[in-house]
Amino acid sequence: MMFSIFVILFNLPFTHTNYESRIAVTPVGYEFQLRYSIQLLVSTTAQTIITCSATCNQLSSCRTFDFDSVSKRCRLFEADTTTTGSIIVSSSSTSRVGTVQISSDLYSSTHNQPCTLCEMDRYETCSANTSTCQCPKNSYWDGSVCALQLFQNNTCKQQNACRSDLNLTCAQDCSGIFTKCVPASIINATQTSAGYGVTFVGTCSGSSVVNQTILTGQAGITMSPNGMLYVADGANRVVLYSQSNRVGTTVQSYGSWPAFLFYDNRTSLLYVTVIQLNLVYIYPTNNTIPPNGISYDNCSLKWLYRPSGIVVDSTGNVYISSYMCHWITKWTPNATTGILIAGSATGTLGSTSTTMSSSMNMALDEANSVIYVADRFNNRVQRFSLNGLGVGVTVAGGNGIGSAPNQLSQPTDVYLSKSKTVLYIADYANSRIQKWVINASMGTTIAGSASGIAGSSAYLLNGAYALTVDPTETYLYASDLNNNRIQRFFFL
């Protein structure tokens, strides 16, 4: 049974409603039991429970006190009864516990406001860094109140929920979901280090995750300007994910596996290559390339045969690579036939400067009128002029299959940085993402194993099939095909 008393320090030379504490007091026969001794603020004496509670009221960090009317012992605690302590039966029949009542209305007029509003406030203090009212030491803003920071191994839900004075921080699992308080030194050695991947969607370190749409052998990915991620899933569909929801929405289904995607920022249209159907689908118009929907299993500029990669320029020209014809064709708006940009006119594979072997996804540098393509089985990335004679220049790899810094193994996707100076390559068979400065003789690994080792940990990939980068170039997303997940890395 609890009853409430209200304590107001009438001897203070000012009045302010928040310099009062709403305090609930137990009947006699109870005391407070700490879980962490560090939270005992002071043990002193007081004449009455009113003076003991007044002492607690003067300390913004005091959340609980107990008082014995015979021994006059008054103990003040930083702890509360929900996370770090509990009320227990006392050996003394004259002991009582008082708890400071915390509610959102006590903070609504002060939190993040100018310091003048909390000069005489019992619940918040003035931050010297921001000159605003903030939570006192060893507490944090949980969106509603100043909650007490937590101790090691306590469950936490946000980064600053753990005791900073003990150098604790809230750890995240491989999906980036906050889990428990751990020493910050552990986090600094892992989750903030280069090459540490967070599972954005899909299975987490090889295991299914609750409340997520499960991916199956997903391929291409692309991102809209507002951070919406489109995934070409192996279940013959395109799935859309927001940054805050790992449960995806199927936006379109196909009768076969979609390979690569391109989101056109200018028109808000999504272009999807469906290899086995020999078509490019445009969402949400449901138009196709070629527009007549003709499909034949041979190489001709009048149709597509096993289309793989796709990019669109600022005027609506669509560039499509063919996995089986080993070429790149350009389709102008509403065209019924393509224009050969690179590769053999007969669709013949090769390893010369004018041929390719299973051309995959591309990156377009429209300003310089060139296009980069992942030439998969030649283990290289080629650059072609959009207005040239189809003669390619090897800009990455081309030194035989392997995992050395100057080699690639079945690259499938490529991204060109906004600065137009760096390529990022999905080095599929090496299960890694390579960063390759234009004109450099070798690349560096920014995700996955530099030696080409596959795995499912936060540092490894297994079949790096595709990649995309957010609009601000803060994060790089990798389609980790054989792990059925999309990994997010810091963009380096």
VEXDREN-2710 file (C-alpha; in Angstrom, 1 decimal):
% VEXDREN-2710
k/r/px/py/pz
1/MET/0.0/0.0/0.0
2/MET/1.3/3.5/-0.9
3/PHE/0.2/7.0/0.0
4/SER/1.6/10.3/-1.2
5/ILE/3.0/13.3/0.5
6/PHE/4.1/16.5/-1.2
7/VAL/7.3/18.3/-0.1
8/ILE/7.8/22.0/-0.8
9/LEU/10.9/23.8/0.4
10/PHE/9.2/27.0/1.8
11/ASN/12.5/28.4/3.0
12/LEU/13.8/28.9/-0.5
13/PRO/13.8/32.6/-1.7
14/PHE/11.9/31.7/-4.9
15/THR/8.9/29.7/-6.0
16/HIS/8.9/27.3/-9.0
17/THR/6.5/24.5/-9.4
18/ASN/9.3/22.1/-10.5
19/TYR/11.3/22.6/-7.4
20/GLU/8.7/20.4/-5.7
21/SER/8.8/16.6/-5.6
22/ARG/5.8/14.4/-5.8
23/ILE/6.8/11.6/-3.4
24/ALA/5.0/8.4/-2.7
25/VAL/5.7/6.8/0.7
26/THR/5.2/3.2/1.8
27/PRO/3.6/2.2/5.1
28/VAL/6.1/1.4/7.9
29/GLY/8.1/-1.8/7.8
30/TYR/9.9/-1.4/4.5
31/GLU/13.3/-0.3/3.3
32/PHE/15.1/0.1/0.0
33/GLN/17.5/-2.5/-1.4
34/LEU/20.1/-1.5/-3.9
35/ARG/21.4/-3.6/-6.8
36/TYR/24.4/-1.4/-7.3
37/SER/26.2/0.1/-4.3
38/ILE/27.4/3.1/-6.3
39/GLN/23.9/4.4/-6.3
40/LEU/23.9/5.2/-2.6
41/LEU/24.3/9.0/-2.6
42/VAL/24.5/9.6/1.1
43/SER/23.6/8.1/4.5
44/THR/22.8/10.7/7.1
45/THR/20.4/11.4/9.9
46/ALA/17.1/13.4/9.9
47/GLN/14.6/14.3/12.5
48/THR/11.5/13.3/10.5
49/ILE/10.6/11.7/7.2
50/ILE/9.7/15.2/6.0
51/THR/13.2/16.5/6.5
52/CYS/14.6/13.3/5.0
53/SER/12.5/13.8/1.9
54/ALA/13.4/17.5/1.8
55/THR/17.1/16.5/1.6
56/CYS/16.3/14.2/-1.3
57/ASN/14.4/16.9/-3.0
58/GLN/17.5/19.2/-3.0
59/LEU/19.4/16.6/-5.0
60/SER/18.3/16.3/-8.7
61/SER/19.9/12.8/-8.8
62/CYS/17.9/11.5/-5.8
63/ARG/15.1/9.2/-6.9
64/THR/14.5/7.2/-3.7
65/PHE/15.1/7.4/0.0
66/ASP/14.3/5.4/3.1
67/PHE/13.9/6.7/6.7
68/ASP/13.7/5.1/10.1
69/SER/11.9/7.1/12.7
70/VAL/13.7/5.4/15.6
71/SER/17.3/5.4/14.4
72/LYS/16.8/8.6/12.4
73/ARG/18.7/7.0/9.6
74/CYS/18.1/8.8/6.3
75/ARG/19.5/7.2/3.1
76/LEU/19.3/8.8/-0.3
77/PHE/19.6/6.8/-3.5
78/GLU/20.1/7.5/-7.1
79/ALA/18.3/4.3/-7.9
80/ASP/14.6/3.7/-8.6
81/THR/12.3/0.7/-8.1
82/THR/12.0/-0.3/-11.7
83/THR/15.5/-0.8/-12.9
84/THR/18.1/-0.7/-10.2
85/GLY/16.5/-1.4/-6.8
86/SER/13.5/-2.7/-5.0
87/ILE/11.4/-2.1/-1.9
88/ILE/11.7/-5.0/0.6
89/VAL/10.4/-5.8/4.0
90/SER/12.6/-4.3/6.7
91/SER/13.8/-5.7/9.9
92/SER/12.7/-2.4/11.4
93/SER/9.0/-1.8/11.9
94/THR/9.6/2.0/11.9
95/SER/11.3/2.2/8.5
96/ARG/9.6/3.7/5.4
97/VAL/10.6/4.2/1.7
98/GLY/9.9/7.3/-0.3
99/THR/10.1/7.4/-4.1
100/VAL/10.2/10.5/-6.3
101/GLN/7.4/10.2/-8.9
102/ILE/8.6/10.8/-12.4
103/SER/6.2/11.7/-15.2
104/SER/6.4/13.4/-18.7
105/ASP/4.5/16.5/-17.6
106/LEU/7.4/17.4/-15.3
107/TYR/9.6/17.9/-18.4
108/SER/7.3/19.2/-21.0
109/SER/8.0/22.9/-20.4
110/THR/11.8/22.6/-19.7
111/HIS/13.5/19.9/-21.7
112/ASN/15.7/21.3/-24.5
113/GLN/14.5/24.8/-23.5
114/PRO/16.8/27.8/-22.5
115/CYS/18.5/27.4/-19.2
116/THR/16.5/30.2/-17.6
117/LEU/13.6/27.7/-17.4
118/CYS/15.4/25.2/-15.3
119/GLU/17.5/27.4/-13.0
120/MET/15.2/26.4/-10.2
121/ASP/14.1/23.1/-11.5
122/ARG/14.4/19.9/-9.5
123/TYR/14.4/17.5/-12.5
124/GLU/16.8/19.0/-15.1
125/THR/20.0/21.0/-15.1
126/CYS/21.6/23.5/-17.4
127/SER/24.0/22.0/-19.9
128/ALA/27.1/24.1/-20.4
129/ASN/27.6/22.7/-23.9
130/THR/24.2/23.6/-25.3
131/SER/22.9/26.2/-22.8
132/THR/19.6/24.3/-22.6
133/CYS/17.9/22.2/-19.9
134/GLN/19.1/18.6/-20.0
135/CYS/18.9/15.5/-17.9
136/PRO/21.2/15.5/-14.9
137/LYS/24.2/13.2/-14.5
138/ASN/23.7/9.5/-14.9
139/SER/20.3/9.9/-16.6
140/TYR/19.3/10.2/-20.2
141/TRP/16.3/11.5/-22.2
142/ASP/14.2/8.5/-23.3
143/GLY/11.8/10.7/-25.3
144/SER/9.5/11.3/-22.4
145/VAL/11.4/11.7/-19.1
146/CYS/14.9/11.7/-17.8
147/ALA/15.4/7.9/-17.1
148/LEU/18.2/6.5/-15.1
149/GLN/21.2/5.2/-17.1
150/LEU/21.6/1.5/-16.9
151/PHE/24.4/-0.9/-15.8
152/GLN/26.5/-3.5/-17.6
153/ASN/24.3/-6.3/-19.2
154/ASN/21.1/-4.4/-18.6
155/THR/18.8/-4.3/-21.6
156/CYS/18.9/-1.0/-23.4
157/LYS/17.1/0.6/-26.3
158/GLN/19.2/3.6/-27.3
159/GLN/22.8/4.5/-27.5
160/ASN/23.1/6.8/-24.5
161/ALA/21.0/4.6/-22.1
162/CYS/24.0/3.1/-20.4
163/ARG/26.2/4.6/-17.6
164/SER/28.6/6.9/-19.4
165/ASP/30.6/7.4/-16.1
166/LEU/31.3/3.7/-16.2
167/ASN/32.3/3.9/-19.9
168/LEU/29.3/1.8/-20.9
169/THR/27.4/2.0/-24.2
170/CYS/24.4/0.3/-25.7
171/ALA/25.5/-2.5/-28.0
172/GLN/23.7/-3.4/-31.2
173/ASP/23.2/-6.9/-32.7
174/CYS/24.0/-7.7/-36.3
175/SER/20.8/-6.1/-37.5
176/GLY/21.6/-2.8/-35.7
177/ILE/19.0/-3.4/-33.0
178/PHE/20.1/-2.2/-29.6
179/THR/20.5/-5.0/-27.1
180/LYS/22.4/-4.5/-23.8
181/CYS/24.9/-2.3/-22.0
182/VAL/28.6/-3.3/-22.6
183/PRO/32.0/-1.6/-22.1
184/ALA/32.5/1.1/-24.8
185/SER/35.9/-0.3/-25.5
186/ILE/34.3/-3.5/-26.9
187/ILE/32.1/-1.4/-29.2
188/ASN/35.0/0.8/-30.3
189/ALA/36.9/-2.3/-31.4
190/THR/34.0/-3.7/-33.5
191/GLN/30.9/-1.8/-34.5
192/THR/32.7/1.5/-35.3
193/SER/35.6/-0.2/-37.1
194/ALA/36.0/-0.3/-40.9
195/GLY/34.4/-3.3/-42.5
196/TYR/31.8/-3.9/-39.8
197/GLY/28.5/-4.6/-41.5
198/VAL/25.1/-4.2/-40.0
199/THR/22.4/-6.4/-41.4
200/PHE/19.9/-3.9/-42.8
201/VAL/17.4/-6.5/-43.9
202/GLY/17.4/-10.3/-44.2
203/THR/18.9/-13.0/-42.1
204/CYS/21.2/-12.0/-39.3
205/SER/24.5/-13.9/-39.2
206/GLY/22.8/-16.8/-40.9
207/SER/19.8/-16.9/-38.6
208/SER/16.2/-15.7/-39.2
209/VAL/15.2/-12.5/-37.5
210/VAL/11.8/-11.8/-36.0
211/ASN/9.6/-9.2/-37.8
212/GLN/11.6/-9.2/-41.0
213/THR/10.8/-10.1/-44.5
214/ILE/13.1/-13.1/-45.3
215/LEU/15.1/-12.7/-48.5
216/THR/16.1/-15.7/-50.7
217/GLY/19.1/-15.3/-53.0
218/GLN/18.4/-11.6/-53.6
219/ALA/20.3/-9.9/-56.4
220/GLY/20.3/-6.2/-57.4
221/ILE/19.5/-3.3/-55.1
222/THR/18.9/0.4/-55.6
223/MET/17.9/3.3/-53.5
224/SER/15.6/6.3/-54.0
225/PRO/16.6/9.8/-52.9
226/ASN/14.5/9.5/-49.7
227/GLY/16.4/6.3/-48.6
228/MET/13.9/3.7/-49.7
229/LEU/15.7/0.5/-50.6
230/TYR/14.5/-1.7/-53.5
231/VAL/15.6/-5.3/-53.5
232/ALA/15.4/-7.8/-56.4
233/ASP/14.5/-10.9/-54.4
234/GLY/15.1/-14.4/-55.6
235/ALA/11.4/-15.2/-54.9
236/ASN/10.6/-13.5/-58.2
237/ARG/9.7/-10.1/-56.8
238/VAL/10.9/-6.7/-55.9
239/VAL/10.7/-5.8/-52.2
240/LEU/10.7/-2.2/-50.8
241/TYR/12.2/-1.3/-47.4
242/SER/12.2/1.9/-45.5
243/GLN/15.1/2.9/-43.3
244/SER/12.9/2.4/-40.2
245/ASN/11.1/-0.9/-41.0
246/ARG/12.7/-4.2/-41.8
247/VAL/9.4/-5.7/-42.8
248/GLY/9.4/-5.2/-46.6
249/THR/6.6/-4.6/-49.0
250/THR/6.4/-6.5/-52.2
251/VAL/5.9/-3.8/-54.9
252/GLN/5.9/-6.1/-58.0
253/SER/6.1/-9.8/-58.7
254/TYR/7.4/-11.5/-61.9
255/GLY/7.4/-14.9/-63.3
256/SER/11.1/-15.2/-63.0
257/TRP/14.1/-13.9/-61.1
258/PRO/14.8/-10.1/-61.3
259/ALA/18.5/-9.4/-61.7
260/PHE/19.3/-5.7/-61.4
261/LEU/17.4/-2.5/-60.6
262/PHE/17.7/1.2/-61.4
263/TYR/15.7/3.9/-59.7
264/ASP/15.4/7.0/-62.0
265/ASN/15.4/10.0/-59.7
266/ARG/14.1/12.2/-62.5
267/THR/10.9/10.3/-63.2
268/SER/10.6/8.2/-60.0
269/LEU/10.4/5.1/-62.2
270/LEU/12.0/1.8/-61.2
271/TYR/13.6/-0.2/-64.0
272/VAL/13.9/-4.0/-63.5
273/THR/15.8/-6.5/-65.7
274/VAL/14.2/-10.0/-65.6
275/ILE/16.8/-12.2/-67.2
276/GLN/14.8/-15.3/-68.1
277/LEU/11.9/-13.3/-69.5
278/ASN/14.2/-11.3/-71.8
279/LEU/12.5/-8.0/-70.8
280/VAL/13.0/-4.9/-68.8
281/TYR/9.9/-3.9/-66.7
282/ILE/9.2/-0.4/-65.7
283/TYR/7.4/0.2/-62.4
284/PRO/4.7/1.4/-61.8
285/THR/3.8/2.0/-65.4
286/ASN/4.2/-1.7/-66.3
287/ASN/5.8/-0.7/-69.6
288/THR/8.5/-2.9/-71.0
289/ILE/11.7/-2.7/-73.1
290/PRO/11.3/-3.6/-75.9
291/PRO/7.8/-1.9/-75.8
292/ASN/6.2/-4.7/-77.9
293/GLY/7.3/-7.3/-75.3
294/ILE/8.9/-9.5/-78.0
295/SER/11.3/-12.2/-76.6
296/TYR/13.6/-14.5/-78.4
297/ASP/16.5/-16.5/-77.2
298/ASN/19.2/-15.1/-79.5
299/CYS/21.2/-11.9/-79.9
300/SER/19.5/-9.1/-81.9
301/LEU/19.3/-5.4/-81.5
302/LYS/15.5/-5.7/-81.9
303/TRP/15.0/-7.4/-78.6
304/LEU/16.8/-8.3/-75.4
305/TYR/18.4/-11.7/-74.7
306/ARG/19.2/-12.3/-71.0
307/PRO/19.3/-8.6/-69.9
308/SER/21.4/-8.1/-66.8
309/GLY/22.6/-4.6/-65.8
310/ILE/20.7/-1.4/-66.3
311/VAL/21.2/2.4/-66.0
312/VAL/19.2/5.4/-67.2
313/ASP/20.6/8.8/-68.2
314/SER/19.1/12.3/-67.6
315/THR/17.2/12.3/-70.9
316/GLY/15.6/8.9/-70.5
317/ASN/18.0/6.8/-72.5
318/VAL/18.3/3.3/-71.1
319/TYR/21.5/1.3/-71.2
320/ILE/21.1/-2.4/-70.9
321/SER/23.8/-5.1/-70.7
322/SER/23.3/-8.6/-71.9
323/TYR/24.6/-11.6/-70.0
324/MET/24.4/-13.8/-73.0
325/CYS/25.2/-11.4/-75.8
326/HIS/28.1/-9.9/-73.9
327/TRP/27.2/-6.3/-75.0
328/ILE/25.7/-3.1/-73.9
329/THR/22.8/-1.5/-75.9
330/LYS/21.2/1.9/-75.7
331/TRP/17.4/2.2/-76.0
332/THR/16.2/5.7/-76.6
333/PRO/12.7/6.6/-75.2
334/ASN/10.0/4.6/-76.9
335/ALA/12.5/2.9/-79.3
336/THR/11.7/-0.4/-80.8
337/THR/15.4/-1.4/-81.4
338/GLY/18.6/-0.9/-79.5
339/ILE/21.9/0.8/-80.4
340/LEU/25.1/-1.1/-79.8
341/ILE/27.4/0.8/-77.4
342/ALA/30.0/-1.9/-76.5
343/GLY/30.7/-5.5/-77.2
344/SER/30.7/-7.6/-80.4
345/ALA/27.9/-6.9/-82.9
346/THR/27.4/-10.6/-83.3
347/GLY/27.1/-11.2/-79.5
348/THR/30.3/-13.2/-79.4
349/LEU/32.2/-13.3/-76.1
350/GLY/35.8/-12.5/-75.9
351/SER/38.5/-10.9/-73.8
352/THR/39.8/-8.2/-76.1
353/SER/39.3/-4.5/-75.7
354/THR/36.2/-4.7/-77.9
355/THR/34.6/-7.8/-76.4
356/MET/33.3/-9.0/-73.1
357/SER/32.3/-12.2/-71.3
358/SER/28.9/-11.9/-69.5
359/SER/28.6/-8.2/-69.1
360/MET/26.8/-7.4/-65.8
361/ASN/25.8/-4.1/-64.1
362/MET/27.1/-0.7/-65.0
363/ALA/27.8/2.8/-63.7
364/LEU/27.2/5.8/-65.9
365/ASP/29.4/8.9/-66.0
366/GLU/27.2/11.1/-68.1
367/ALA/29.3/14.2/-67.6
368/ASN/32.3/12.6/-69.2
369/SER/30.3/10.4/-71.7
370/VAL/31.6/7.1/-70.5
371/ILE/30.1/4.0/-69.0
372/TYR/31.7/1.4/-66.6
373/VAL/30.7/-2.2/-66.8
374/ALA/31.5/-5.3/-64.7
375/ASP/32.9/-7.7/-67.3
376/ARG/32.2/-10.8/-65.1
377/PHE/34.2/-13.7/-66.6
378/ASN/37.0/-11.6/-67.8
379/ASN/37.4/-10.6/-64.1
380/ARG/37.7/-6.9/-64.9
381/VAL/35.8/-3.6/-65.1
382/GLN/35.8/-1.9/-68.5
383/ARG/35.3/1.7/-69.4
384/PHE/33.7/2.6/-72.8
385/SER/33.0/5.9/-74.4
386/LEU/29.3/6.5/-75.2
387/ASN/30.2/8.1/-78.4
388/GLY/33.2/6.0/-79.4
389/LEU/34.0/2.9/-81.4
390/GLY/33.3/0.4/-78.6
391/VAL/36.9/0.1/-77.6
392/GLY/37.2/-0.6/-73.9
393/VAL/39.8/0.4/-71.3
394/THR/40.4/-1.9/-68.3
395/VAL/40.2/0.3/-65.2
396/ALA/40.1/-2.5/-62.5
397/GLY/41.2/-6.1/-62.5
398/GLY/42.2/-7.6/-65.8
399/ASN/45.1/-9.5/-64.1
400/GLY/43.6/-12.9/-64.2
401/ILE/41.2/-14.4/-61.7
402/GLY/42.3/-14.1/-58.1
403/SER/42.0/-12.3/-54.8
404/ALA/45.2/-10.2/-54.9
405/PRO/44.7/-6.4/-54.6
406/ASN/45.1/-6.0/-58.4
407/GLN/42.7/-8.8/-59.2
408/LEU/39.0/-9.5/-59.3
409/SER/36.9/-12.7/-59.4
410/GLN/33.6/-12.5/-61.3
411/PRO/32.7/-8.8/-60.6
412/THR/29.0/-8.3/-61.0
413/ASP/28.3/-4.6/-60.0
414/VAL/30.0/-1.3/-60.0
415/TYR/29.3/2.2/-58.4
416/LEU/31.0/5.4/-59.4
417/SER/31.5/8.0/-56.6
418/LYS/29.9/11.4/-57.0
419/SER/33.4/12.8/-57.3
420/LYS/33.8/10.6/-60.4
421/THR/37.2/9.5/-59.0
422/VAL/36.5/6.2/-57.3
423/LEU/34.9/2.9/-58.3
424/TYR/33.3/0.5/-55.9
425/ILE/33.1/-3.0/-57.2
426/ALA/31.0/-6.0/-56.0
427/ASP/33.7/-8.6/-56.4
428/TYR/31.2/-11.5/-56.3
429/ALA/33.4/-14.7/-56.1
430/ASN/35.8/-13.0/-53.7
431/SER/32.9/-12.1/-51.5
432/ARG/34.1/-8.6/-51.0
433/ILE/33.6/-4.9/-52.0
434/GLN/36.6/-3.3/-53.6
435/LYS/37.4/0.4/-53.6
436/TRP/39.4/1.3/-56.8
437/VAL/40.6/4.8/-57.4
438/ILE/40.4/5.6/-61.1
439/ASN/43.8/5.0/-62.8
440/ALA/45.1/3.1/-59.7
441/SER/46.9/-0.3/-60.3
442/MET/45.1/-2.0/-57.4
443/GLY/42.1/-1.8/-55.1
444/THR/41.5/-1.9/-51.4
445/THR/38.9/-4.0/-49.6
446/ILE/36.3/-2.0/-47.7
447/ALA/33.8/-4.9/-46.9
448/GLY/34.4/-8.6/-46.7
449/SER/37.7/-10.4/-46.6
450/ALA/40.6/-9.0/-48.5
451/SER/41.8/-12.6/-49.2
452/GLY/38.4/-13.7/-50.6
453/ILE/37.2/-15.8/-47.6
454/ALA/33.4/-16.1/-47.5
455/GLY/31.4/-16.1/-44.2
456/SER/28.4/-14.9/-42.4
457/SER/29.8/-12.7/-39.6
458/ALA/29.5/-9.0/-39.5
459/TYR/32.9/-8.7/-41.2
460/LEU/32.3/-11.2/-44.0
461/LEU/30.2/-11.6/-47.1
462/ASN/29.3/-14.7/-49.1
463/GLY/28.7/-13.7/-52.7
464/ALA/28.8/-9.9/-52.9
465/TYR/26.4/-9.6/-55.9
466/ALA/25.3/-6.0/-56.0
467/LEU/25.8/-2.7/-54.2
468/THR/24.2/0.8/-53.8
469/VAL/25.0/3.9/-51.9
470/ASP/22.7/6.3/-50.1
471/PRO/22.2/9.8/-51.6
472/THR/24.6/11.4/-49.1
473/GLU/27.3/8.7/-49.6
474/THR/27.3/7.9/-45.9
475/TYR/26.5/4.2/-46.2
476/LEU/27.2/1.5/-48.7
477/TYR/24.7/-1.3/-49.0
478/ALA/25.8/-4.7/-50.3
479/SER/23.6/-7.5/-51.5
480/ASP/25.1/-10.5/-49.7
481/LEU/23.4/-13.1/-51.9
482/ASN/24.4/-16.4/-50.3
483/ASN/23.7/-15.1/-46.8
484/ASN/20.2/-13.9/-47.9
485/ARG/20.8/-10.4/-46.4
486/ILE/21.6/-6.8/-47.2
487/GLN/24.6/-5.5/-45.3
488/ARG/25.2/-1.9/-44.5
489/PHE/28.7/-0.5/-44.2
490/PHE/30.2/2.9/-43.7
491/PHE/31.0/4.4/-47.1
492/LEU/34.8/4.8/-47.2
END
